[in-house]
C-alpha cells in the first residue's frame, strides 16, 4: 500500500511522516522543501505477533505501507496549474501518480511561533481550500487532454477516443461545479480508461486533523468536535485525528512508558494504529497470514480477493500452479498451533481457486509448477 501525505504548508505533515515511519527517516537532513520524501512503515499486527509466538518461525515479516511526504500545496497552486502558470505541479503529480490514497494532514493546533498561512486555525475551511486546489489541478489535466482529443478526433474518429472524450467531458462538468472526482461512480471499463491519469480528487482521502496538546481528548470524536459531519458522509473519505507533537514523542518510548503518557492525555490508542486502521477501512483491504517454520508473514489484499489471486500476491508461480488452499482461522491456529493439529481436529478447510479469503485466515497454498 502506498500513501501520499499532503496538505497546506505548516500543518505538521513531516511530524506525521516521522511518527508513522517511527523516525527511521531523518527529516532533519532534508535540504529542499520542495522535494518529496519516502519512508516505509511496518504495520503493527498483534495477531502476527501471537502467531509468531505459536509457530516460532525463523523470520517474522509484517505488512508495510510506503509513505510519500509531499511539499505543502499552497493556496493558488492548483489554480495556477489550471491557468498554465505552475512550474511545480507536474513534479507534484508525478510523485502522487502511483499512490493508493491521500493522507491529508489538516491543521488543528495553534502555535504563535508558526502562524497559520490563513491567519487562523479552521480545519473545515482548510479542507475546503485544499480540496479546491485538487479540483483545479484535475481540471487542468482534463482540459489539456480534451484539447488533444479534439485534434485527434478531427483526424480519425474511433469508439475508444469518443468514449474517453465523453467521460472527460463528464469529469469537466463535475470539476467545474467543484465536485471531487472521487464522488463519481464509474463502471469498471471507465475506471480502466482513466487509470493512467493522476486525478488527485479521484483518490480516496484520509483526513487527519493534527490537534494541539489541549485538544488531545477530542481525538475520539474529531468529526463532531470540528464540525466535519458533511465530509465524513462523503464517499471514499475517512477522518481521524492525531496529536502530532505528543504522539510522535510517545512513539519513541517503551510500551510501558507510552501507556502512561497515553493515559495522562486520554489518548484513544496509538496514532499509528489509528491511521493505518482507517487507511485499511478506506481502501477496503485486510490481512491474511502464512505461518510456518521459515516465516510468519502478513499479506495485504482487497476485500473479495479469491484464493488464487491471494496466492499471486505471494508469487505469480503459486497462482499459476494453484491446486488448493489449506485454510485455518486465526483463532483455531492460535488454539492448535499447526496445520496438522487443525486437520486432526477437523477445522482445516480445503478451498479452491474461487474461495474468497477472509480477514485473519491462515493459509498454506498447495501448488505445482
Secondary structure, DSSP 4 states (H G I P E B T S, - for coil): -EEEEE-STTSSHHHHHHHHTTT-S-GGG---TT--EEEEEE---HHHHHHHHHH--SEEE--EEEEEEPPP--TTHHHHHHTT--SSHHHHHHHHTT-SEEEEEEEE---TTS--TTSS--HHHHHHHHHHHHHHHHHHHHHHHHHHHHHHHHH---HHHHHHHHHHHHHHHHHHTT--GGGS---HHHHHHTTTS--GGGSEEEEEEEE-GGGGGGGGGHHHHTT-HHHHTSTTEEEEEE-HHHHHHHTTS-HHHHHHHHHHTT--S-HHHHHHHHHHHHHTEEEEEEESSSEEEEEEEETT-BHHHHHHHH-HHHHHTEEEEEEE-HHHHHHH-SHHHHHHTT--EEE-TT-B--TT-EEEEEE--
